[in-house]
Amino acid sequence: MTLAPGNSPFLVLKNPVMPASGTFGYGTEYGDLLDIQRLGAIVTKGVTSVPWEGNAQPRIWETASGVLNSVGLENIGVETVVREKAPLWSTWDVPVIVNVAGHSIDEYVQVASALDGIPGVAGLEINISCPNVSHGGLEFGTNAAIASRLTAEVRAATSLPLVLKLTPNVTDIVSVAAAVVDAGANALCLINTLRGMAIDIEARKSRLGTPSGGLSGPAIMPVALHMVHAVAHSVHVPIIGCGGISTAEDAIAFIMAGATAVQVGTATFTNPLSMLAIIEGISDFMVRHDVVDVAEMRGVV
Ligand SMILES: Cc1cc2nc3c(=O)[nH]c(=O)nc-3n(C[C@H](O)[C@H](O)[C@H](O)COP(=O)(O)O)c2cc1C
């Protein structure tokens, strides 16, 4: 299956299942637990122009049916990624998509151009849920015009396939999706985490080291499914569905809503082998229902 249509750069995946950014490190950490070459792709944690230390601890709080996190994009920076991670990726069969983060459009552009043409980097996933420092910390992806400008500038900086990862913290995700596709996105990934908060009433403070964080896990799946369905009906690039997927049934629901591929995040924390079980479960479902190609199920709802 390919992740971008027409004459645009494309990415061929052997199956539609890959990890969600930030839940699978740089792809190297899980090597002892599962055969990562069986995955459709690897998606790295967010990479910035210089190393980021991330937020104060605690960074994770388990909620009913989900997880709140405030990791704050801790990462080793693009130079170290190019020097130490990419050479290993270039020996793998599984394509590696690097997730890109930034505090300014210039930072996204800098990271994208540093990764352009690097052997081992198959594509970029642009996380536009980061705070835009020049706009009072508002997420880039909450404003269609800013998201469009960011996409166009990153598009000009690289020939790699570009996946734009959208934030659900908006009133109209379809308009942001359309804006980034018009500006050159080859594919979309949705959704990132929903803003959330938990309070320790005895200590009278946030359960996280920051006031709020991002909610992921099964709790957000209905929101993600709705957004994938809505966007799939209005834009015509491949969509990677993400948000609360923990079983093959969940993944198939996203495909039926219009997704071409899926990402699995929080479920990996409870079962590191869940992606492999999802790949097998999709195959079993296809055999039971005489489905030859995943595309036959795409968007049927
Ligand atoms: C601990 C943690 C770290 C994350 N880090 C990133 C990140 O670096 N970049 C990004 O785009 N999304 C990040 N995410 C969001 C996930 O990629 C995913 O969009 C979200 O968790 C929803 O999927 P899930 O419910 O399967 O976890 C992170 C999520 C978690 C739980």
The ligand as an ORCA input file, in Angstrom:
! r2SCAN-3c Opt
* xyz 0 1
  C       4.031      9.364     26.278
  C       3.573      9.928     24.966
  C       4.450     10.682     24.186
  C       4.032     11.206     22.959
  N       4.927     11.920     22.198
  C       4.548     12.371     20.962
  C       5.482     13.043     20.111
  O       6.683     13.170     20.427
  N       5.025     13.520     18.908
  C       3.722     13.327     18.502
  O       3.359     13.763     17.403
  N       2.825     12.683     19.286
  C       3.202     12.203     20.501
  N       2.298     11.524     21.274
  C       0.929     11.295     20.788
  C       0.787      9.906     20.165
  O       1.646      9.748     19.058
  C      -0.672      9.645     19.733
  O      -1.057     10.620     18.776
  C      -1.643      9.689     20.886
  O      -1.073      9.110     22.043
  C      -2.961      8.967     20.569
  O      -2.740      7.602     20.289
  P      -2.918      6.424     21.392
  O      -4.239      6.650     22.045
  O      -2.836      5.152     20.620
  O      -1.795      6.578     22.371
  C       2.701     10.987     22.507
  C       1.818     10.216     23.296
  C       2.234      9.682     24.498
  C       1.261      8.853     25.313
*
